[in-house]
Each structure stands twice: as structure tokens, then as C-alpha cells.
């Protein structure tokens, strides 16, 4: 017998707390890496490792509560896949919590390291090759999320999603933000992981394009029907 998922306010709170923690990990590890080494490779290794480990742990802990989306593209892709049984109210509430949580996480990371919270990032990330990399990164994330759902293996999300994000930080030119909420949050940190506010809209557009591509690829590979053994509840579903 399946247990009913928690009430929507608790799930929204879980998304806010989880997204706050995730962005604090990403931004905080970037600030720490900045202070430890000027070698870009060392900083990237440190940031990728911390981000992947933190993401995997958060998915494992919060997945049973809200699905552990922490990411508007994950929420939108999941809503679209399950739209006959899920209204848009939940998706909108999740996205609002994710956006607020991402900003809170960046400000928290800045404060933890004794930096004045609220300084805008100055790193421009609007070159076409970076936007292509971001679209590829997001498409891969959505394909992983949808693939786990279609094969009925959502329990693999903490390892699979964290592993993918850790790898994508290295193999994509953009560093795999793959998350519009985290992108917004990272604009509040002038550090290794920051992105200038002027670059945020283009990055978000590339991420939404990547989401559509990932859903198309999932449809080609797995079809459009859910597997018979797939859980209905708020299983561990993922972000970046």
C-alpha cells in the first residue's frame, strides 16, 4: 500500500530548504576553492566534487518528501509528463520556492565566508558556445530524470543525477548550471561560480531549450507512456 505524499505546503517547504542548501553548497564550495588555489583545475575539481556529493545527499534526504526537484526545468518536465494527474498549482509553487531558495542559498554562502551578501556577480557567460554547452547539460539532466522514471528506477536518482552533474561540470563548456533557479542565485555571488545578471536570461533560455530537447530524447528512447511498475508518490527525483 502506497503512502500519500505530504501536503503541498510541506513539499514546497522541502523544495525551498533543499534548493537553499544546494546553492549554498555550490556557491560556498566555489568561494572556498577561490581562497585555496588560483589553479582553475583545482578549483573546478573541488567545486564539482562538493556539488555532486551535496546534490546526491539532498536528493536522498528530501526526495521522499517533495521529489527533490530543486530545479524549475525538472519541475516543468515532470509536470508535463504527469499533467493529467497534476495541476499547475503545484508546479508554480515549486518553482517559486526554488527561485527564493536559490537566492537565499547564495546569500547564505556569501555570509558564511564573511563576504557582504548581495554583491552582483561580474563574470559574463553569454558566448554562444557557453549557451550551447548549457543546453546540452540541461538536456542530459532531463534525460536522466525522465529515463529513471520510465525504467521504474527512481531510487537510483541520488547516485545517477549527482554523478551526471559532477561529470557535466567537466564535459560542458558552461560548467553545467542546468538549473534556472541556481543560475539566478549564482548571480548574487561574485565568485568562481557566479554569473553576471545580464547573462542570466540567455542562460535560462538555453536551459529551457535543453529541457525540451531532453524530453524529446526521452520520448524517442522510452516512448510517452509510464512503466507499469513506476511509483506514483513523491519519489527521489532530482536536479542540478
C-alpha positions as CSV (number, residue, x, y, z in Angstrom):
1,X,0.0,0.0,0.0
2,X,1.5,3.4,-1.1
3,X,1.6,6.2,1.4
4,X,0.1,9.5,0.4
5,X,2.6,12.2,-0.3
6,X,3.0,15.1,2.2
7,X,0.7,18.1,1.9
8,X,1.7,20.7,-0.6
9,X,2.9,23.3,2.0
10,X,5.4,20.7,3.4
11,X,6.5,19.8,-0.1
12,X,7.0,23.4,-1.1
13,X,9.0,24.0,2.2
14,X,11.1,21.0,1.3
15,X,11.9,22.4,-2.1
16,X,12.8,25.8,-0.6
17,X,15.1,24.2,2.0
18,X,16.6,21.8,-0.4
19,X,17.3,24.4,-3.1
20,X,18.8,26.8,-0.4
21,X,21.1,24.0,0.7
22,X,22.1,23.0,-2.8
23,X,23.0,26.6,-3.9
24,X,24.8,27.2,-0.6
25,X,26.9,24.1,-1.4
26,X,27.7,25.1,-5.0
27,X,28.5,28.8,-4.2
28,X,30.2,28.0,-0.9
29,X,32.5,25.4,-2.4
30,X,33.3,27.9,-5.1
31,X,34.2,30.6,-2.6
32,X,36.3,28.1,-0.7
33,X,38.1,26.9,-3.8
34,X,38.8,30.5,-4.7
35,X,40.6,31.0,-1.4
36,X,42.6,27.9,-1.6
37,X,44.1,27.9,-5.1
38,X,44.5,30.1,-8.2
39,X,44.7,26.9,-10.3
40,X,41.4,26.7,-12.3
41,X,41.6,22.9,-12.5
42,X,41.9,22.6,-8.7
43,X,39.0,24.9,-8.2
44,X,36.9,23.0,-10.7
45,X,37.7,19.7,-9.1
46,X,36.8,21.0,-5.6
47,X,33.6,22.6,-6.8
48,X,32.4,19.6,-8.9
49,X,33.1,17.1,-6.1
50,X,31.3,19.2,-3.4
51,X,28.4,19.9,-5.8
52,X,27.9,16.3,-6.7
53,X,28.2,15.0,-3.2
54,X,25.8,17.6,-1.8
55,X,23.3,17.1,-4.5
56,X,23.2,13.3,-4.0
57,X,22.8,13.6,-0.3
58,X,20.0,16.2,-0.6
59,X,18.1,14.0,-3.2
60,X,18.3,11.1,-0.8
61,X,17.0,13.1,2.2
62,X,14.4,15.2,0.5
63,X,13.3,13.0,-2.4
64,X,10.7,11.2,-0.3
65,X,9.1,14.5,0.7
66,X,8.9,16.6,-2.5
67,X,10.7,14.6,-5.2
68,X,13.8,16.7,-4.7
69,X,13.5,18.7,-7.9
70,X,15.4,21.9,-6.7
71,X,15.2,23.0,-10.4
72,X,12.4,24.5,-12.5
73,X,13.3,22.5,-15.6
74,X,12.9,19.3,-13.6
75,X,9.6,20.5,-12.2
76,X,8.3,21.6,-15.6
77,X,9.4,18.4,-17.3
78,X,7.8,16.3,-14.6
79,X,4.6,18.3,-14.7
80,X,4.3,17.9,-18.4
81,X,4.9,14.2,-18.2
82,X,2.2,13.8,-15.5
83,X,-0.1,16.7,-16.4
84,X,-3.4,14.6,-16.5
85,X,-2.9,13.9,-12.8
86,X,-1.1,17.0,-11.6
87,X,-2.3,20.6,-11.7
88,X,-0.2,23.6,-12.5
89,X,-0.6,25.0,-8.9
90,X,1.9,22.5,-7.6
91,X,4.4,23.3,-10.3
92,X,4.1,27.1,-9.8
93,X,4.5,26.7,-6.0
94,X,7.6,24.5,-6.5
95,X,9.2,27.0,-8.9
96,X,8.6,30.0,-6.6
97,X,10.2,28.1,-3.7
98,X,13.1,27.1,-5.9
99,X,13.8,30.6,-7.0
100,X,13.6,32.0,-3.5
101,X,15.7,29.2,-2.1
102,X,18.4,29.7,-4.7
103,X,18.8,33.4,-3.8
104,X,18.7,32.5,-0.1
105,X,21.4,29.9,-0.6
106,X,23.7,32.2,-2.4
107,X,23.3,34.9,0.2
108,X,23.9,32.4,2.9
109,X,27.1,31.1,1.3
110,X,28.4,34.7,1.0
111,X,27.6,35.4,4.6
112,X,29.3,32.2,5.9
113,X,32.6,33.3,4.3
114,X,32.4,36.8,5.7
115,X,31.5,38.5,2.4
116,X,29.0,41.2,2.1
117,X,25.8,39.5,0.8
118,X,24.1,40.9,-2.2
119,X,27.1,41.8,-4.4
120,X,26.3,41.0,-8.0
121,X,28.5,38.6,-10.0
122,X,30.7,40.1,-12.7
123,X,31.5,37.1,-14.7
124,X,29.8,37.3,-18.2
125,X,28.7,33.9,-19.6
126,X,26.8,34.8,-22.8
127,X,29.1,33.5,-25.5
128,X,27.2,31.2,-28.0
129,X,29.4,28.1,-27.2
130,X,28.6,28.5,-23.5
131,X,24.9,28.6,-24.2
132,X,25.2,25.5,-26.4
133,X,27.0,23.8,-23.5
134,X,24.2,24.8,-21.1
135,X,21.6,23.4,-23.4
136,X,23.4,20.1,-23.7
137,X,23.9,19.9,-19.9
138,X,20.2,20.5,-19.3
139,X,19.1,18.1,-21.9
140,X,21.2,15.4,-20.4
141,X,19.9,16.1,-16.9
142,X,16.3,15.9,-18.1
143,X,17.0,12.7,-20.0
144,X,18.5,11.1,-16.8
145,X,15.5,12.2,-14.8
146,X,12.9,11.0,-17.3
147,X,14.9,7.8,-18.1
148,X,14.9,6.8,-14.4
149,X,11.1,7.4,-14.2
150,X,10.4,5.4,-17.4
151,X,12.5,2.4,-16.4
152,X,11.0,2.4,-12.9
153,X,14.3,3.0,-11.1
154,X,13.8,6.4,-9.2
155,X,15.7,5.0,-6.3
156,X,18.9,5.4,-8.4
157,X,18.4,9.2,-8.5
158,X,20.8,10.2,-5.7
159,X,23.7,8.4,-7.5
160,X,22.7,8.9,-11.1
161,X,21.8,12.6,-11.0
162,X,24.7,13.6,-8.8
163,X,27.1,11.6,-11.0
164,X,25.7,13.2,-14.1
165,X,26.0,16.7,-12.7
166,X,29.6,16.0,-11.5
167,X,30.6,14.8,-14.9
168,X,28.7,17.6,-16.8
169,X,30.5,20.3,-14.8
170,X,33.6,19.0,-16.6
171,X,32.4,17.9,-20.1
172,X,30.3,21.0,-20.9
173,X,31.7,24.4,-21.8
174,X,29.3,26.2,-19.5
175,X,30.1,24.3,-16.3
176,X,26.6,22.7,-16.2
177,X,24.4,25.1,-14.3
178,X,21.4,23.2,-15.8
179,X,19.1,25.0,-13.4
180,X,17.4,28.4,-13.9
181,X,16.9,28.9,-10.2
182,X,20.5,28.2,-9.4
183,X,21.5,30.4,-12.2
184,X,19.6,33.3,-10.7
185,X,21.0,32.5,-7.2
186,X,24.6,32.4,-8.6
187,X,24.2,35.9,-10.0
188,X,24.2,37.1,-6.3
189,X,27.8,35.8,-5.8
190,X,30.8,37.5,-7.4
191,X,32.9,34.3,-7.1
192,X,34.2,31.3,-9.1
193,X,30.6,30.1,-9.5
194,X,29.0,33.4,-10.3
195,X,27.3,34.6,-13.4
196,X,26.7,38.3,-14.3
197,X,23.0,39.2,-14.1
198,X,23.0,40.3,-17.8
199,X,23.8,36.7,-18.7
200,X,21.1,35.1,-16.7
201,X,18.2,35.4,-19.3
202,X,20.2,33.8,-22.1
203,X,21.4,31.0,-19.8
204,X,17.8,30.4,-18.7
205,X,16.6,30.3,-22.3
206,X,19.3,27.8,-23.2
207,X,18.2,25.7,-20.2
208,X,14.6,25.7,-21.3
209,X,15.7,24.7,-24.8
210,X,17.7,21.9,-23.3
211,X,14.7,20.8,-21.3
212,X,12.7,20.4,-24.4
213,X,15.5,18.5,-26.2
214,X,15.8,16.2,-23.2
215,X,12.1,15.5,-23.2
216,X,12.2,14.7,-26.9
217,X,15.1,12.4,-26.5
218,X,13.4,10.6,-23.6
219,X,10.3,10.2,-25.8
220,X,12.3,8.8,-28.6
221,X,14.1,6.3,-26.3
222,X,11.3,5.3,-24.0
223,X,8.1,6.4,-25.6
224,X,5.5,8.5,-23.9
225,X,3.8,6.0,-21.5
226,X,4.7,5.4,-17.9
227,X,6.0,2.0,-16.9
228,X,3.6,-0.3,-15.2
229,X,5.8,-0.6,-12.1
230,X,6.5,3.1,-11.7
231,X,5.6,4.6,-8.3
232,X,3.0,7.3,-8.0
233,X,4.3,9.0,-4.9
234,X,6.9,11.7,-4.3
235,X,9.9,9.5,-5.1
236,X,13.5,10.8,-5.3
237,X,13.6,12.8,-8.5
238,X,16.4,15.2,-9.0
239,X,18.0,18.4,-10.0
240,X,21.3,20.4,-10.7
